[in-house]
Amino acid sequence: MAEKTRLNELALGYAGAILAGVHMLLLSILGLLGLYQGAVSQMQQLHLFFSLSTVGILAGIVEGAIVGFIGLYALAWVYNKFA
């Protein structure tokens, strides 16, 4: 009989939070250097607290981490329900 494969929801959620936070930080640094202004503009539209100020960058990182955690945690939870 085949063994069921399950995902660790918390581990995937934490990985999503870390990746999203790092992505926001890198995008912020590049935005401050004048690169990828289209992507920066898109992130400002999609994320409520993101801007190229110090507080905006930190808030964007936190917001991105929360969204990344919830999104991948939910994905793993749904996967485990059907696996």
Summary of the structure (lengths in Angstrom):
residues: 83
radius of gyration: 15.9
end to end distance: 14.3
largest distance: 56.9
contacts: 231
relative contact order: 0.22
helix: 76%
strand: 0%
